Amino acid sequence: MSRCRANFEPLAGVLRVFADASKYGDPYQWSATVRFLDIRTVELMGILRAPKPSEWRAVMKLFAGMGVEKIVFHRRKNKDPAVKKEIDVNEESFDSEIEYYDVSHEGPWA
């Protein structure tokens, strides 16, 4: 009988942003589901509102520290087709603004 080896590659996770003074377990301010598209690219999904500037800087800092180079998300306005957005993770993009689209039951970003 031949021997086998298994490997687990975590491809998705939950991103939560907390206030600076909070400890793990405190209520979080913003969250998203994150899916790795490749080793340097993540996709944000399941977002209910656009992040505030301080929340976005925390997300960018986290991903930069992990070696992520690009963040991808799809946004949808009303019934229009989804628009794919890509944001490079670098110091200049830490203060970039993310537009919020109000979409009834589907959430602002598809």
N, C-alpha and C positions, 0 to 999 in steps of 0.2 A: 504494500500500500504506500503510495507516495504521500509526502508531507506537503501541507499547504500553509500559506501565510495569509493573514487578512490585514487590511489597512482600512482605517476609517478617516474620511476626509470631510470635516465639517464645512458644508457649503452654504449654510444659512444660519442666521441667529437673530437675536433681538437687540436692538440698540436703544438704550435709555439714557436720557440726559437729565442730570440732577442739578439742583442749585449747588453752588460751590461749598456751602456750609453743611450740606446734608450728608448723611451717612447712608450706606447701602441699606435698602429696605424702606427708606423714606419715600414718600410719593415722588414720582418723577414728573418732570415738566413736559417732556417731549419724547416721542418714541417712533421707531420705524422698524420694519422687518428688513434685514439686510441679506442679500444673496450674492455670493461670490460668483462673478462671471468668469474670471480667471484670477491668477494670483495677485494681480495688480489692479483689478477693476471690481467694484462692488455696485450693486443695484439697490436703490432704496425703494421699498414698497410699503403699502399699508399706512400711509401718512394721512392724518386727519386735518392737519393745518401746516402751513409753512413755518419753519423754525424761526424763532426770534434771532436777531444778530448774535447775541451771546451764546445761544444754543448752537447756532451754525458754526461759530468759531470753535466751540468745544468738539463738535463732530469732525471738523476739518483737522483739528489738532490730533484727535484720536487716530483718524485714518492715516494721517501723515506719519505718525509714530509707528504704525503697523506696516508701513511700506506701500500702502495703497496709493496709486497714482491717478485714478480716475473714478468719479462717482457718476452713475447713470441713473436717471429716473425718467419716467414717462408721465406727462401731465395731460390732462384732458379738461377742456372748458366746455361745460354743458354737454351737448351731444356731438361736438366736433371730434374728428379723429385725434387719437393720442399723438402728442409731439414728443419725440425723444430728445432729452437734454443730457449733455455730458459736461461735467465740470472737472477740470484738472485740479488735483490736490497740490497746491503750492501756497506759499505765503501770500501772494497777491489775491488768491481766491478766498482767503479766510474771511474777508469782509464783503464778499459778493452777496447780492440780495437774491433771494429766491421768491419768485412770484407765487401768490396764492390764488387759486381758482376755486370759486365756490361751486361745487357740484352737489346737487341734492343728496341722493342716497349712495352715490358711487364713491364719494370721497374726492378731494381735489386733485390727487395724483393717481392715475391708474397704473 
